[in-house]
Amino acid sequence: MDLETPLHQQQDEQAAPEPREPAPPVSNRFLFVDIAALRAKQLRRGARPRLDPTPHEGHPQPHKAERVAMEEVRRRLVQFDLPPSKAPIANIETGV
């Protein structure tokens, strides 16, 4: 702990999130629902919302975890990874 820096300034430096590049846009509605559901679960378990508390475009911020999660995904604030896709099997019986 640095003794020369005031305590409130140290707390602000620790609490400031690192700037991240936005997540890729979600074009598949099923993927959107999956990402938002996992983020809502994190919020219900105590994760901090990534939305700022000020109104956005004249609309108040949502309070329910599900709505907050959907808004975070819509604004590309939630990072996600997709598993690599597998090659499709042409014939189930022969596997070729």
Biopython code that builds the backbone (N, CA, C, O; Angstrom):
import numpy as np
from Bio.PDB.StructureBuilder import StructureBuilder

atoms = [
    (1, "MET", "N", (0.849, -1.181, 0.000)),
    (1, "MET", "CA", (0.000, 0.000, 0.000)),
    (1, "MET", "C", (0.881, 1.225, 0.000)),
    (1, "MET", "O", (1.804, 1.329, 0.808)),
    (2, "ASP", "N", (0.611, 2.150, -0.890)),
    (2, "ASP", "CA", (1.390, 3.365, -1.020)),
    (2, "ASP", "C", (0.914, 4.365, 0.027)),
    (2, "ASP", "O", (-0.270, 4.697, 0.081)),
    (3, "LEU", "N", (1.832, 4.842, 0.853)),
    (3, "LEU", "CA", (1.460, 5.760, 1.929)),
    (3, "LEU", "C", (1.343, 7.193, 1.443)),
    (3, "LEU", "O", (0.714, 8.006, 2.121)),
    (4, "GLU", "N", (1.915, 7.538, 0.308)),
    (4, "GLU", "CA", (1.870, 8.906, -0.189)),
    (4, "GLU", "C", (0.569, 9.218, -0.923)),
    (4, "GLU", "O", (0.181, 10.384, -1.004)),
    (5, "THR", "N", (-0.104, 8.222, -1.452)),
    (5, "THR", "CA", (-1.345, 8.419, -2.178)),
    (5, "THR", "C", (-2.514, 8.341, -1.205)),
    (5, "THR", "O", (-2.576, 7.417, -0.394)),
    (6, "PRO", "N", (-3.458, 9.307, -1.272)),
    (6, "PRO", "CA", (-4.623, 9.250, -0.369)),
    (6, "PRO", "C", (-5.413, 7.964, -0.581)),
    (6, "PRO", "O", (-5.448, 7.408, -1.679)),
    (7, "LEU", "N", (-6.046, 7.503, 0.499)),
    (7, "LEU", "CA", (-6.783, 6.239, 0.483)),
    (7, "LEU", "C", (-7.919, 6.256, -0.536)),
    (7, "LEU", "O", (-8.110, 5.272, -1.251)),
    (8, "HIS", "N", (-8.680, 7.354, -0.621)),
    (8, "HIS", "CA", (-9.809, 7.394, -1.557)),
    (8, "HIS", "C", (-9.327, 7.329, -3.002)),
    (8, "HIS", "O", (-10.032, 6.781, -3.850)),
    (9, "GLN", "N", (-8.161, 7.865, -3.307)),
    (9, "GLN", "CA", (-7.636, 7.792, -4.662)),
    (9, "GLN", "C", (-7.191, 6.372, -4.990)),
    (9, "GLN", "O", (-7.346, 5.923, -6.126)),
    (10, "GLN", "N", (-6.633, 5.651, -3.997)),
    (10, "GLN", "CA", (-6.227, 4.266, -4.216)),
    (10, "GLN", "C", (-7.444, 3.394, -4.498)),
    (10, "GLN", "O", (-7.392, 2.520, -5.364)),
    (11, "GLN", "N", (-8.537, 3.622, -3.775)),
    (11, "GLN", "CA", (-9.750, 2.839, -3.981)),
    (11, "GLN", "C", (-10.331, 3.102, -5.361)),
    (11, "GLN", "O", (-10.819, 2.176, -6.008)),
    (12, "ASP", "N", (-10.287, 4.374, -5.836)),
    (12, "ASP", "CA", (-10.791, 4.693, -7.167)),
    (12, "ASP", "C", (-9.973, 4.007, -8.250)),
    (12, "ASP", "O", (-10.527, 3.541, -9.246)),
    (13, "GLU", "N", (-8.662, 3.941, -8.063)),
    (13, "GLU", "CA", (-7.799, 3.291, -9.045)),
    (13, "GLU", "C", (-8.076, 1.792, -9.102)),
    (13, "GLU", "O", (-8.038, 1.199, -10.180)),
    (14, "GLN", "N", (-8.352, 1.172, -7.957)),
    (14, "GLN", "CA", (-8.623, -0.256, -7.928)),
    (14, "GLN", "C", (-9.993, -0.575, -8.504)),
    (14, "GLN", "O", (-10.170, -1.620, -9.130)),
    (15, "ALA", "N", (-10.962, 0.306, -8.303)),
    (15, "ALA", "CA", (-12.326, 0.042, -8.743)),
    (15, "ALA", "C", (-12.532, 0.344, -10.229)),
    (15, "ALA", "O", (-13.498, -0.133, -10.824)),
    (16, "ALA", "N", (-11.642, 1.125, -10.830)),
    (16, "ALA", "CA", (-11.821, 1.491, -12.235)),
    (16, "ALA", "C", (-11.597, 0.271, -13.127)),
    (16, "ALA", "O", (-10.528, -0.339, -13.093)),
    (17, "PRO", "N", (-12.608, -0.084, -13.928)),
    (17, "PRO", "CA", (-12.440, -1.246, -14.809)),
    (17, "PRO", "C", (-11.511, -0.913, -15.974)),
    (17, "PRO", "O", (-11.420, 0.236, -16.406)),
    (18, "GLU", "N", (-10.831, -1.927, -16.466)),
    (18, "GLU", "CA", (-9.966, -1.736, -17.615)),
    (18, "GLU", "C", (-10.831, -1.585, -18.861)),
    (18, "GLU", "O", (-11.826, -2.295, -19.011)),
    (19, "PRO", "N", (-10.468, -0.675, -19.753)),
    (19, "PRO", "CA", (-11.257, -0.556, -20.983)),
    (19, "PRO", "C", (-11.082, -1.805, -21.841)),
    (19, "PRO", "O", (-9.960, -2.247, -22.086)),
    (20, "ARG", "N", (-12.176, -2.357, -22.287)),
    (20, "ARG", "CA", (-12.161, -3.560, -23.106)),
    (20, "ARG", "C", (-12.722, -3.222, -24.481)),
    (20, "ARG", "O", (-13.539, -2.314, -24.632)),
    (21, "GLU", "N", (-12.270, -3.961, -25.465)),
    (21, "GLU", "CA", (-12.887, -3.773, -26.763)),
    (21, "GLU", "C", (-14.232, -4.471, -26.738)),
    (21, "GLU", "O", (-14.385, -5.483, -26.056)),
    (22, "PRO", "N", (-15.215, -3.950, -27.472)),
    (22, "PRO", "CA", (-16.558, -4.539, -27.411)),
    (22, "PRO", "C", (-16.573, -5.976, -27.922)),
    (22, "PRO", "O", (-15.776, -6.371, -28.773)),
    (23, "ALA", "N", (-17.487, -6.722, -27.382)),
    (23, "ALA", "CA", (-17.677, -8.109, -27.817)),
    (23, "ALA", "C", (-18.201, -8.119, -29.244)),
    (23, "ALA", "O", (-18.768, -7.127, -29.701)),
    (24, "PRO", "N", (-18.019, -9.217, -29.946)),
    (24, "PRO", "CA", (-18.586, -9.278, -31.297)),
    (24, "PRO", "C", (-20.107, -9.217, -31.237)),
    (24, "PRO", "O", (-20.706, -9.684, -30.268)),
    (25, "PRO", "N", (-20.738, -8.647, -32.259)),
    (25, "PRO", "CA", (-22.208, -8.569, -32.234)),
    (25, "PRO", "C", (-22.834, -9.961, -32.302)),
    (25, "PRO", "O", (-22.317, -10.862, -32.963)),
    (26, "VAL", "N", (-23.946, -10.111, -31.609)),
    (26, "VAL", "CA", (-24.666, -11.387, -31.580)),
    (26, "VAL", "C", (-25.784, -11.301, -32.615)),
    (26, "VAL", "O", (-26.738, -10.542, -32.443)),
    (27, "SER", "N", (-25.664, -12.078, -33.686)),
    (27, "SER", "CA", (-26.669, -12.027, -34.748)),
    (27, "SER", "C", (-27.694, -13.153, -34.633)),
    (27, "SER", "O", (-28.757, -13.079, -35.249)),
    (28, "ASN", "N", (-27.396, -14.182, -33.861)),
    (28, "ASN", "CA", (-28.289, -15.324, -33.695)),
    (28, "ASN", "C", (-29.113, -15.116, -32.423)),
    (28, "ASN", "O", (-28.543, -14.957, -31.344)),
    (29, "ARG", "N", (-30.410, -15.114, -32.529)),
    (29, "ARG", "CA", (-31.263, -14.842, -31.358)),
    (29, "ARG", "C", (-31.141, -15.920, -30.290)),
    (29, "ARG", "O", (-31.305, -15.634, -29.104)),
    (30, "PHE", "N", (-30.856, -17.158, -30.694)),
    (30, "PHE", "CA", (-30.709, -18.236, -29.712)),
    (30, "PHE", "C", (-29.413, -18.062, -28.922)),
    (30, "PHE", "O", (-29.378, -18.314, -27.718)),
    (31, "LEU", "N", (-28.357, -17.636, -29.597)),
    (31, "LEU", "CA", (-27.094, -17.345, -28.922)),
    (31, "LEU", "C", (-27.268, -16.166, -27.973)),
    (31, "LEU", "O", (-26.721, -16.170, -26.870)),
    (32, "PHE", "N", (-28.030, -15.150, -28.398)),
    (32, "PHE", "CA", (-28.309, -13.986, -27.555)),
    (32, "PHE", "C", (-28.972, -14.419, -26.252)),
    (32, "PHE", "O", (-28.587, -13.968, -25.173)),
    (33, "VAL", "N", (-29.966, -15.289, -26.356)),
    (33, "VAL", "CA", (-30.688, -15.759, -25.170)),
    (33, "VAL", "C", (-29.751, -16.546, -24.246)),
    (33, "VAL", "O", (-29.791, -16.374, -23.028)),
    (34, "ASP", "N", (-28.911, -17.406, -24.825)),
    (34, "ASP", "CA", (-27.980, -18.193, -24.003)),
    (34, "ASP", "C", (-26.993, -17.295, -23.260)),
    (34, "ASP", "O", (-26.749, -17.490, -22.070)),
    (35, "ILE", "N", (-26.434, -16.323, -23.955)),
    (35, "ILE", "CA", (-25.461, -15.417, -23.326)),
    (35, "ILE", "C", (-26.136, -14.592, -22.239)),
    (35, "ILE", "O", (-25.593, -14.445, -21.145)),
    (36, "ALA", "N", (-27.318, -14.052, -22.533)),
    (36, "ALA", "CA", (-28.035, -13.234, -21.553)),
    (36, "ALA", "C", (-28.447, -14.059, -20.333)),
    (36, "ALA", "O", (-28.409, -13.555, -19.211)),
    (37, "ALA", "N", (-28.836, -15.312, -20.535)),
    (37, "ALA", "CA", (-29.239, -16.167, -19.411)),
    (37, "ALA", "C", (-28.050, -16.452, -18.498)),
    (37, "ALA", "O", (-28.181, -16.418, -17.274)),
    (38, "LEU", "N", (-26.891, -16.733, -19.089)),
    (38, "LEU", "CA", (-25.699, -16.978, -18.268)),
    (38, "LEU", "C", (-25.279, -15.717, -17.522)),
    (38, "LEU", "O", (-24.853, -15.792, -16.369)),
    (39, "ARG", "N", (-25.395, -14.553, -18.174)),
    (39, "ARG", "CA", (-25.036, -13.292, -17.513)),
    (39, "ARG", "C", (-26.040, -12.979, -16.400)),
    (39, "ARG", "O", (-25.638, -12.489, -15.344)),
    (40, "ALA", "N", (-27.322, -13.246, -16.604)),
    (40, "ALA", "CA", (-28.332, -13.010, -15.565)),
    (40, "ALA", "C", (-28.052, -13.882, -14.349)),
    (40, "ALA", "O", (-28.238, -13.451, -13.211)),
    (41, "LYS", "N", (-27.612, -15.090, -14.590)),
    (41, "LYS", "CA", (-27.251, -15.985, -13.486)),
    (41, "LYS", "C", (-26.096, -15.390, -12.678)),
    (41, "LYS", "O", (-26.105, -15.436, -11.448)),
    (42, "GLN", "N", (-25.104, -14.835, -13.374)),
    (42, "GLN", "CA", (-23.985, -14.187, -12.685)),
    (42, "GLN", "C", (-24.483, -12.999, -11.862)),
    (42, "GLN", "O", (-24.050, -12.809, -10.725)),
    (43, "LEU", "N", (-25.385, -12.203, -12.427)),
    (43, "LEU", "CA", (-25.910, -11.031, -11.715)),
    (43, "LEU", "C", (-26.693, -11.442, -10.477)),
    (43, "LEU", "O", (-26.566, -10.812, -9.427)),
    (44, "ARG", "N", (-27.505, -12.497, -10.587)),
    (44, "ARG", "CA", (-28.272, -12.964, -9.421)),
    (44, "ARG", "C", (-27.364, -13.482, -8.317)),
    (44, "ARG", "O", (-27.727, -13.438, -7.142)),
    (45, "ARG", "N", (-26.184, -13.973, -8.686)),
    (45, "ARG", "CA", (-25.237, -14.480, -7.698)),
    (45, "ARG", "C", (-24.331, -13.393, -7.132)),
    (45, "ARG", "O", (-23.446, -13.684, -6.328)),
    (46, "GLY", "N", (-24.543, -12.141, -7.544)),
    (46, "GLY", "CA", (-23.817, -11.038, -6.924)),
    (46, "GLY", "C", (-22.836, -10.298, -7.806)),
    (46, "GLY", "O", (-22.148, -9.405, -7.311)),
    (47, "ALA", "N", (-22.733, -10.620, -9.088)),
    (47, "ALA", "CA", (-21.826, -9.887, -9.974)),
    (47, "ALA", "C", (-22.329, -8.458, -10.146)),
    (47, "ALA", "O", (-23.532, -8.199, -10.093)),
    (48, "ARG", "N", (-21.409, -7.551, -10.348)),
    (48, "ARG", "CA", (-21.784, -6.148, -10.534)),
    (48, "ARG", "C", (-22.233, -5.910, -11.969)),
    (48, "ARG", "O", (-21.632, -6.434, -12.907)),
    (49, "PRO", "N", (-23.297, -5.116, -12.142)),
    (49, "PRO", "CA", (-23.742, -4.781, -13.502)),
    (49, "PRO", "C", (-22.692, -3.944, -14.219)),
    (49, "PRO", "O", (-21.997, -3.144, -13.593)),
    (50, "ARG", "N", (-22.578, -4.125, -15.520)),
    (50, "ARG", "CA", (-21.619, -3.371, -16.322)),
    (50, "ARG", "C", (-22.240, -2.121, -16.918)),
    (50, "ARG", "O", (-21.554, -1.347, -17.586)),
    (51, "LEU", "N", (-23.520, -1.915, -16.686)),
    (51, "LEU", "CA", (-24.207, -0.723, -17.175)),
    (51, "LEU", "C", (-23.973, 0.429, -16.224)),
    (51, "LEU", "O", (-23.900, 0.237, -15.011)),
    (52, "ASP", "N", (-23.853, 1.636, -16.776)),
    (52, "ASP", "CA", (-23.771, 2.808, -15.906)),
    (52, "ASP", "C", (-25.179, 3.149, -15.423)),
    (52, "ASP", "O", (-26.147, 2.901, -16.143)),
    (53, "PRO", "N", (-25.315, 3.706, -14.231)),
    (53, "PRO", "CA", (-26.652, 3.939, -13.660)),
    (53, "PRO", "C", (-27.399, 5.110, -14.285)),
    (53, "PRO", "O", (-28.569, 5.319, -13.962)),
    (54, "THR", "N", (-26.764, 5.885, -15.172)),
    (54, "THR", "CA", (-27.448, 7.021, -15.780)),
    (54, "THR", "C", (-28.390, 6.543, -16.880)),
    (54, "THR", "O", (-28.124, 5.522, -17.515)),
    (55, "PRO", "N", (-29.480, 7.259, -17.112)),
    (55, "PRO", "CA", (-30.410, 6.859, -18.178)),
    (55, "PRO", "C", (-29.728, 6.859, -19.542)),
    (55, "PRO", "O", (-28.893, 7.719, -19.823)),
    (56, "HIS", "N", (-30.081, 5.905, -20.379)),
    (56, "HIS", "CA", (-29.502, 5.780, -21.710)),
    (56, "HIS", "C", (-30.564, 6.105, -22.748)),
    (56, "HIS", "O", (-31.616, 5.467, -22.779)),
    (57, "GLU", "N", (-30.300, 7.089, -23.594)),
    (57, "GLU", "CA", (-31.232, 7.523, -24.636)),
    (57, "GLU", "C", (-32.596, 7.874, -24.060)),
    (57, "GLU", "O", (-33.624, 7.594, -24.676)),
    (58, "GLY", "N", (-32.607, 8.482, -22.885)),
    (58, "GLY", "CA", (-33.849, 8.918, -22.275)),
    (58, "GLY", "C", (-34.630, 7.848, -21.553)),
    (58, "GLY", "O", (-35.697, 8.134, -21.010)),
    (59, "HIS", "N", (-34.127, 6.602, -21.526)),
    (59, "HIS", "CA", (-34.823, 5.505, -20.863)),
    (59, "HIS", "C", (-34.118, 5.158, -19.566)),
    (59, "HIS", "O", (-32.888, 5.115, -19.538)),
    (60, "PRO", "N", (-34.862, 4.906, -18.479)),
    (60, "PRO", "CA", (-34.217, 4.498, -17.228)),
    (60, "PRO", "C", (-33.607, 3.107, -17.356)),
    (60, "PRO", "O", (-34.030, 2.307, -18.191)),
    (61, "GLN", "N", (-32.622, 2.830, -16.531)),
    (61, "GLN", "CA", (-31.953, 1.526, -16.570)),
    (61, "GLN", "C", (-32.849, 0.457, -15.954)),
    (61, "GLN", "O", (-33.575, 0.732, -14.999)),
    (62, "PRO", "N", (-32.801, -0.764, -16.495)),
    (62, "PRO", "CA", (-33.618, -1.850, -15.925)),
    (62, "PRO", "C", (-33.076, -2.285, -14.563)),
    (62, "PRO", "O", (-31.908, -2.058, -14.247)),
    (63, "HIS", "N", (-33.939, -2.913, -13.763)),
    (63, "HIS", "CA", (-33.545, -3.367, -12.430)),
    (63, "HIS", "C", (-33.471, -4.885, -12.323)),
    (63, "HIS", "O", (-32.665, -5.409, -11.554)),
    (64, "LYS", "N", (-34.289, -5.589, -13.072)),
    (64, "LYS", "CA", (-34.293, -7.046, -12.997)),
    (64, "LYS", "C", (-33.034, -7.601, -13.654)),
    (64, "LYS", "O", (-32.555, -7.062, -14.652)),
    (65, "ALA", "N", (-32.503, -8.682, -13.086)),
    (65, "ALA", "CA", (-31.255, -9.267, -13.577)),
    (65, "ALA", "C", (-31.352, -9.673, -15.044)),
    (65, "ALA", "O", (-30.391, -9.505, -15.795)),
    (66, "GLU", "N", (-32.492, -10.203, -15.458)),
    (66, "GLU", "CA", (-32.654, -10.655, -16.829)),
    (66, "GLU", "C", (-32.614, -9.482, -17.800)),
    (66, "GLU", "O", (-31.983, -9.565, -18.854)),
    (67, "ARG", "N", (-33.285, -8.391, -17.444)),
    (67, "ARG", "CA", (-33.310, -7.207, -18.303)),
    (67, "ARG", "C", (-31.936, -6.542, -18.355)),
    (67, "ARG", "O", (-31.502, -6.089, -19.415)),
    (68, "VAL", "N", (-31.253, -6.485, -17.213)),
    (68, "VAL", "CA", (-29.902, -5.922, -17.179)),
    (68, "VAL", "C", (-28.981, -6.746, -18.070)),
    (68, "VAL", "O", (-28.196, -6.190, -18.837)),
    (69, "ALA", "N", (-29.073, -8.065, -17.972)),
    (69, "ALA", "CA", (-28.229, -8.948, -18.776)),
    (69, "ALA", "C", (-28.510, -8.764, -20.265)),
    (69, "ALA", "O", (-27.572, -8.696, -21.060)),
    (70, "MET", "N", (-29.778, -8.682, -20.655)),
    (70, "MET", "CA", (-30.098, -8.488, -22.071)),
    (70, "MET", "C", (-29.566, -7.153, -22.583)),
    (70, "MET", "O", (-29.077, -7.072, -23.710)),
    (71, "GLU", "N", (-29.658, -6.120, -21.772)),
    (71, "GLU", "CA", (-29.157, -4.807, -22.183)),
    (71, "GLU", "C", (-27.631, -4.819, -22.295)),
    (71, "GLU", "O", (-27.072, -4.202, -23.202)),
    (72, "GLU", "N", (-26.960, -5.515, -21.382)),
    (72, "GLU", "CA", (-25.503, -5.623, -21.458)),
    (72, "GLU", "C", (-25.071, -6.354, -22.729)),
    (72, "GLU", "O", (-24.107, -5.950, -23.379)),
    (73, "VAL", "N", (-25.772, -7.415, -23.082)),
    (73, "VAL", "CA", (-25.438, -8.159, -24.304)),
    (73, "VAL", "C", (-25.732, -7.290, -25.523)),
    (73, "VAL", "O", (-24.949, -7.277, -26.472)),
    (74, "ARG", "N", (-26.838, -6.573, -25.508)),
    (74, "ARG", "CA", (-27.202, -5.711, -26.634)),
    (74, "ARG", "C", (-26.158, -4.625, -26.857)),
    (74, "ARG", "O", (-25.849, -4.283, -27.999)),
    (75, "ARG", "N", (-25.614, -4.081, -25.768)),
    (75, "ARG", "CA", (-24.586, -3.031, -25.862)),
    (75, "ARG", "C", (-23.176, -3.594, -26.039)),
    (75, "ARG", "O", (-22.201, -2.843, -26.053)),
    (76, "ARG", "N", (-23.073, -4.912, -26.171)),
    (76, "ARG", "CA", (-21.801, -5.598, -26.415)),
    (76, "ARG", "C", (-20.816, -5.420, -25.257)),
    (76, "ARG", "O", (-19.621, -5.218, -25.474)),
    (77, "LEU", "N", (-21.332, -5.497, -24.019)),
    (77, "LEU", "CA", (-20.501, -5.377, -22.818)),
    (77, "LEU", "C", (-20.115, -6.736, -22.247)),
    (77, "LEU", "O", (-19.293, -6.807, -21.334)),
    (78, "VAL", "N", (-20.693, -7.811, -22.767)),
    (78, "VAL", "CA", (-20.446, -9.160, -22.251)),
    (78, "VAL", "C", (-19.572, -9.914, -23.240)),
    (78, "VAL", "O", (-19.944, -10.093, -24.400)),
    (79, "GLN", "N", (-18.410, -10.352, -22.775)),
    (79, "GLN", "CA", (-17.500, -11.136, -23.615)),
    (79, "GLN", "C", (-17.944, -12.601, -23.584)),
    (79, "GLN", "O", (-18.410, -13.084, -22.552)),
    (80, "PHE", "N", (-17.802, -13.307, -24.704)),
    (80, "PHE", "CA", (-18.185, -14.711, -24.763)),
    (80, "PHE", "C", (-17.286, -15.444, -25.746)),
    (80, "PHE", "O", (-16.713, -14.836, -26.650)),
    (81, "ASP", "N", (-17.168, -16.740, -25.564)),
    (81, "ASP", "CA", (-16.404, -17.608, -26.457)),
    (81, "ASP", "C", (-17.344, -18.664, -27.020)),
    (81, "ASP", "O", (-18.218, -19.173, -26.319)),
    (82, "LEU", "N", (-17.157, -18.980, -28.276)),
    (82, "LEU", "CA", (-17.931, -20.043, -28.907)),
    (82, "LEU", "C", (-17.032, -21.262, -29.092)),
    (82, "LEU", "O", (-15.867, -21.115, -29.460)),
    (83, "PRO", "N", (-17.553, -22.458, -28.844)),
    (83, "PRO", "CA", (-16.742, -23.660, -29.091)),
    (83, "PRO", "C", (-16.525, -23.825, -30.591)),
    (83, "PRO", "O", (-17.340, -23.364, -31.390)),
    (84, "PRO", "N", (-15.434, -24.477, -30.976)),
    (84, "PRO", "CA", (-15.220, -24.690, -32.416)),
    (84, "PRO", "C", (-16.306, -25.599, -32.981)),
    (84, "PRO", "O", (-16.746, -26.544, -32.325)),
    (85, "SER", "N", (-16.729, -25.302, -34.200)),
    (85, "SER", "CA", (-17.791, -26.104, -34.800)),
    (85, "SER", "C", (-17.228, -27.406, -35.340)),
    (85, "SER", "O", (-16.099, -27.464, -35.828)),
    (86, "LYS", "N", (-18.037, -28.446, -35.241)),
    (86, "LYS", "CA", (-17.650, -29.767, -35.733)),
    (86, "LYS", "C", (-18.133, -29.929, -37.168)),
    (86, "LYS", "O", (-19.130, -29.330, -37.571)),
    (87, "ALA", "N", (-17.423, -30.735, -37.922)),
    (87, "ALA", "CA", (-17.839, -31.010, -39.289)),
    (87, "ALA", "C", (-19.102, -31.858, -39.265)),
    (87, "ALA", "O", (-19.190, -32.799, -38.476)),
    (88, "PRO", "N", (-20.080, -31.550, -40.109)),
    (88, "PRO", "CA", (-21.322, -32.344, -40.120)),
    (88, "PRO", "C", (-21.080, -33.740, -40.670)),
    (88, "PRO", "O", (-20.236, -33.940, -41.543)),
    (89, "ILE", "N", (-21.832, -34.703, -40.147)),
    (89, "ILE", "CA", (-21.773, -36.084, -40.625)),
    (89, "ILE", "C", (-22.802, -36.231, -41.741)),
    (89, "ILE", "O", (-23.982, -35.945, -41.538)),
    (90, "ALA", "N", (-22.365, -36.673, -42.912)),
    (90, "ALA", "CA", (-23.247, -36.769, -44.071)),
    (90, "ALA", "C", (-24.262, -37.902, -43.909)),
    (90, "ALA", "O", (-25.453, -37.711, -44.153)),
    (91, "ASN", "N", (-23.795, -39.069, -43.501)),
    (91, "ASN", "CA", (-24.684, -40.221, -43.372)),
    (91, "ASN", "C", (-24.514, -40.789, -41.964)),
    (91, "ASN", "O", (-23.416, -41.205, -41.595)),
    (92, "ILE", "N", (-25.560, -40.810, -41.197)),
    (92, "ILE", "CA", (-25.482, -41.264, -39.810)),
    (92, "ILE", "C", (-25.152, -42.762, -39.740)),
    (92, "ILE", "O", (-24.408, -43.190, -38.858)),
    (93, "GLU", "N", (-25.695, -43.549, -40.655)),
    (93, "GLU", "CA", (-25.455, -45.008, -40.612)),
    (93, "GLU", "C", (-24.007, -45.369, -40.906)),
    (93, "GLU", "O", (-23.430, -46.210, -40.217)),
    (94, "THR", "N", (-23.414, -44.749, -41.917)),
    (94, "THR", "CA", (-22.033, -45.099, -42.293)),
    (94, "THR", "C", (-21.014, -44.180, -41.640)),
    (94, "THR", "O", (-19.842, -44.543, -41.535)),
    (95, "GLY", "N", (-21.434, -42.992, -41.198)),
    (95, "GLY", "CA", (-20.508, -42.055, -40.575)),
    (95, "GLY", "C", (-19.643, -41.320, -41.579)),
    (95, "GLY", "O", (-18.657, -40.692, -41.193)),
    (96, "VAL", "N", (-19.985, -41.380, -42.857)),
    (96, "VAL", "CA", (-19.188, -40.722, -43.898)),
    (96, "VAL", "C", (-19.939, -39.558, -44.466)),
    (96, "VAL", "O", (-19.435, -38.874, -45.357)),
]
sb = StructureBuilder()
sb.init_structure("model")
sb.init_model(0)
sb.init_chain("A")
sb.init_seg("    ")
for serial, (resi, resn, name, xyz) in enumerate(atoms, 1):
    if name == "N":
        sb.init_residue(resn, " ", resi, " ")
    sb.init_atom(name, np.array(xyz, "f"), 0.0, 1.0, " ", f" {name:<3s}", serial, name[0])
structure = sb.get_structure()
